Amino acid sequence: MTRFVDVRNMVRWTAVRGPEAIISEMIQYLEDDFRRWESFDKTPRVASHTPFGVIELMPTSDHETYGFKYVNGHPSNPARGFQTVTAFGVLSDVHNGYPTFLAEMTVLTALRTAATSGMVAKKLARPDARIMGMIGTGTQSEFQALAFRAALGINTVRIWDTDPAAMEKFVRNMAPLGFDVTIADSAAHAVEGADVITTCTADKANATILTADQVSTGVHINAIGGDCPGKTELDAAILYLGDVFVEYDPQTRIEGEIQQMSADFPVTEFWQVLGGHAPGRTSSDQITIFDSVGFAIEDFSALRYLRNAVDGSEFFEEIDLVANPDDPKDLFGLVRALSPIGS
């Protein structure tokens, strides 16, 4: 039998445990796996692009457990009544290949993306950061705010989105949780004086939602909207202002902000910072840029955390996912036993 966390149980578990607490705990799992980065199989995600959006598979393995996530990205979906991103994920036992854990990952991906941002900000943002400017208030925005409060104690957020209803939704969700939220009248107003700038827009375009003249000394830029070829958020000139950190260089060159740059543009994979092999923030004046596109090891960490967190609880069920004949060589016997005689 395979343990399965469906949408109902994921929502119930998140509500009971609390998303901010989950993000805090998931950061530790992410840090543990990033520190053993070199033990994982790594490959850029396998993507199928169409005019409607992209469908991707994101696999990895630490040679004990194999994991993958199925995820889509369809920016036009909300206008048609669908979500931009949906996902599910699987963990399997490397020793026999059997799937052991299956989970919805639409909610879980939102939590792990936020937790990744928080993990990185702990090393790259200034410790005294207190104000976030956020451009884009779609489905990821609330999770990002919770992550930065969990990681850095940031409670003041200035937001900007081209959709007024999305900004009102953010205020409706976050003000009751104690956030001091200001609706800005422009992207420039949202980021003015901010210690951290988060860009999280969904449009699949080479957009410039943040320009170099809007970036102040000492800021940490958390650029999480880029996730496919032809989709960017930052003015390329910003990337020359500071130090750029990525998850997995070969994938980010294809999908991240650095797809705008030459192949030899210097970046640092973040696992090297956690492992002490490369510096992170070195001064209060330094500008740091996290060019995040999401990577399979983050999904592996999230699934591993969820599997352990729900163990022994009421928040999963067991499903009969793998055929298991009495004789491993007689799969036909399973169907023959139920077939009409002589048919």
N, C-alpha and C positions, 0 to 999 in steps of 0.2 A: 504494500500500500504506500501511496505517496501523500505526504502532508500538503495541504492546499489552503492558502489564505485567499479567499475571494474578496470582492469589493465590500460586501457587508461586514465581514470580519475585520478587514483593514480599517474601515471607517470607525467601527466600534473600538478597536484597539487604539487607534490614534486619538480618539476622543477621550478614552479612559486614561491613557498614559500621558497625553498632552503633546502637541507637536513640538513645542520648544524643548521639552525634556528629551523627546526622541532625537531631535537634531543634536543636542548636546552629547548624548550617548553614542550616536552614530559617528560623530567626529572622532571619537576614540578608536572605533573600528577602522575608519578610513586611515587614521594615522598609523595604526598597526600594519595595515596592508601596504601603505605607501612606503613604510620603512623596509618592507621585504619585497619591494618592487621588482628587483632583479630575479626573483624566484617565479614570477608569473610569465606565462605565454602572453605575447602582446602582438596585436595586429590592428590596423585601422579598421573601423567597422565596415561591414559589407552593406552597401547602400544601393537601393533601387530608386532612381529618380524618375519622376513623371511630371507633366505640367501641373498636376494637382498637388504634389508634395513629394515626400520621400518616405520610404519604409526601410528600416535598417535592422540588421542583426549585430549584436555586440558581444563577442565571445572572449573568454579568458579561462585560464586554469592555473592552479598552483601545484598540479600533479598529484593532488589528493582529491580535490573537488574541482569539477568543471562547472562553469556557469555561463549563461547567456541571457541577453535581454532582447526581446522583440519590441521595437518602438517606431512610431510614425511621427512625422512632422508635417502638418497641413495647415499653413497660415490662413487659408480662406475658410477653414471649417466653422469658426464661430458664426459667421454670417449665414451659414447653412444649418445652424443648430447642432453642430458637432464640436467636440473639443479639438484644440490644435494638436495636442500630444496625448497618445494613449500607449500603454505598454503592459507587458507581462514578462516574468522571468522565471528561470529554472536553475536549480542546483542539482548536480548528478555526482554519483560516486565513481571516481575514476577507475576503481579496481574492477567493477563489473559493468559500468556504463549505465546503470539504472538511475532514472531520475528519483531524487529523494525529497525534493521540496519545490513547490510551484506556487507562485504568488502573482496577484495583480501588481502592476508597477506604475500605474498612472499616478496614484497618490505617493507611492514609495519613491518614484523618481523625483517628484517635487521635493520631498524631504531630503533625498541624497544630494540633489543639486545644491540645495541650501546648505547642507552640512559641509559639502566640499568647499563652498565659498567661505564658510566660517573657519574651516580648518586652515585654509590658505591665509585668510586675513589675520589669524593669530600670529603668523610669522611675518607678513608683509605690510600690514597696516601699522600706523603709529599706535603705541599703547594708549595714548591719550585721546584717540579718535572718539568723537562724541556726536557728530552729525553726519548723516548719510543723505546724499542727493540721489534719487532714484528716477531713472528715465524708463518708463514702461511699467504699467501697473496691471498686467495680465495675470494669468494663473500662478506664475512663479513669485510674484512680488511679495505677498504676505509671508511666504516661507523664507524669503531672503531677509526680510526685516527681523523675523524671529531668530534667524541664524546669527545675525550681527549683534543682536542683543545678547544671545547666549554666549557668543565668542568674545565680544569686546565691551558689552554693556551699553551699546548704542541704543538710545531710546527716542531720538529726535530724527524724523525722516521728512525730507522735502520731496514731493513727488510731481512728476509731469508725465502726461500721456496725451496723445491726440484725441483720445476718447474720454470725454468728461464722465460718462457713466462708469468707466473703469476706475477713475480716480475716486469717485463717490463710493464705489464698492470697496476700495482699499480703506478709506476712512471708516466706513461702516464696520468693516471687519477688525480693524486694528485699534481704533480709538478705545473701544471697551477693554482692550488688553493693556492699556496704559501707555500707548505710544503717543507722542506729541507729533502730530502730522500737519504739515502745511501743504496746501495745494498751490503750486507755483503757477505763474502765468506763462512760463516758457521753460525750455530745457536749461537755458543759461541761468535763469533765476533759481531753478532747482539745485544746481550744482555750485552756485556761488557760495564760497566760504565752507563748502563741505569737506570733511576729512576723508570720506569714502564716497566714491561715485559708483553706483551700480547701473549698468545698462542691461535691460532685459526685455527687448522688443522681439516680436515674432515675425515681422514681415520678411519674406524671402527676397532680399534685394541688397545690392551694394549701397546701403544707406550711410549717411553721415549724421548721426544724431548727437555727436559730441565732437567739438572742434578743439584744436590745439590751444586757442586763446582762452578757452573756458577751463583749462586745467591749471590748478594752482600748485605751487611748490609743496611737496610733502604729502600729496594726496595718494591714496591707493585706489586704483581703478579696477573694479570687479566686472569685467566684460563677459557676460554669459550668454548673450543673444546669438552669437555666431555659432552655427552648428552644421553648416553644409557649404559646398562650393557656391560662390556667388552671393553669399550672405555675410555682410559685415555691418558694424555699427559705428566704428571709430574712424575719424579722420586719420589717414595714414601718418600724418606728421606727428600725431601723439606718440606713436611707437618709437620715435627717436628721442622723446623727452625723458625717458626713464628706462628701467630694466623690465624686460618682458619675461614672464613665467608661464609655462604651459604644462599640460598633463603629459601628453605623449607627442613628441615633436613630429613624427611622420604623419599623424592624423591632423594635427593642428595646422600644418603647412597646407593641407587640402581644404580645411573647413573653417579655420579661425581667422582672426584679424590679420595674422601674418601671411595669409594667402595674398595680401596686397604687396608683400615685400619680396626681395630677391631670395633665392634659395640659401644664401649664406648669411642671411640676417640673424644675428645672435639671439638666442633665447636660452632659458634655463628650465629644465624639467623639474617640477616642484619636489619630486621625491629626493632629489639631490640636496635640497635645502633641509628637509626633515632629517636626512641621514648625515648632515654635517659635511657634505662634500662640496657644497657651494653656498655662498652667502645669500641671505634674503635681504631684509631691510638693513642698511648699514648706517643710515643717518636720518635725522628728522626732516631734512630737506629733500631726500630722495623721492622720486616719483616711481611707484611700482605699478605694474600692469599685469593682471591675471587674465590671460587670453584663454578662457575656458570653453571647451566644446563638449565636455562630457566624455568619459572613457569607461571602458568595460570593467576595469578593476573597481571603480566606484560602485557600480551596480553589484558586483560580487560582494563588496563590503556590506552594502545595504541588505542584500539577501541573506548574508551570513548573520548580520545583526538581527534581522527580523526572525529568522529561523530560531535563533537562540532565545529571543525575547518572548516568543509565543509558546515555547516549549512548556508543556505541562499546563497550558491555559485552555480557555474555552474559545480562543480566537482562531482556531483552524479546524479543518476536518480532514479525514483521510479518504482518498479517492482511489478507485481501482484503475490505474492508468496503464499498467504494464501487464500484458498477457503472461500467465505463469502456469504452463501445463505441468502435470506431474512428471512427465518425461520431457526434459528440455529439448530433445531432438524430435518430439512428436507434437508440433504445433497444430498440424492438421487434425489431430485427435480431438482438439477442443471443439472444432466446428463439426466434425463428423458425428460426435456424440449427440448433437442436437439436430442433425439432419434427418429428414424422413427416410426410412429404409427404402432403398431402391430408387431414390430420386437422383 
